Amino acid sequence: MLYVGNVIVNRAVADCLDFQDVRTINDVIYQVQGGNFSFEAVQKGNVFYQRARESERRLARQNLEYWREHPAKFSLWYFNPFGPCPQTWYNQPFTGQFKQHCFYEPIAGTCESVYNG
């Protein structure tokens, strides 16, 4: 959860690419890209199927206090492929994998705000 949280916080602080008009966590969670919500849980309608437990609230606080860890430290994208992680995803470089999720950060020089946030 912390690594996906990194991506969410990164998108809120990034002022570039697809995230120029996204400033809050709520904006990030409900952002529509390509006609669909960015997060599968929102698309399927199960993002808030139960109240957050204390452990989940603790993890969210860690992310909001800018806890960052490789491979999601500066990532703006992640996904869970059916096979190995591709070295690029929509031309963005692969930064690493955590469990089944592949993480990608912007091409150098295209989104400096994510590194400064």
Steps between C-alpha positions, in 0.01 A plus 500: 500500500785739573638472148164574337465784751834635373357514148187679624698764693744539210212571263362764736834684521602456135420797281563337167376261236153361582509640853509879448146553630514240778578657839322297768481133592131510405594643156748217450264221608217620275707618203369383165755416231413364159130489594556284809583556863874466558461242777331165442335503844315820407403356160353192670333703773671324791749767610311568824323172570582523872629756747878537523659303782754662729786322321386649168465847651854467640636410156313792340650739757848365418445574132362847562808579708693415181625153582668395178668175415649338190359392254206742539700791643446721193258280304187641342376168360472138604318194381478127555587322175414147399870432450838660567523877536578671169805730503281790389128566531357764269864606448559556874798316655458205734634575849437168667250249624336436836319168519287487183500874429728675251587867562590770247626855542506778243773530241782718633433868441125465438369538854748655739225591749457135601863496615463824693165431671 
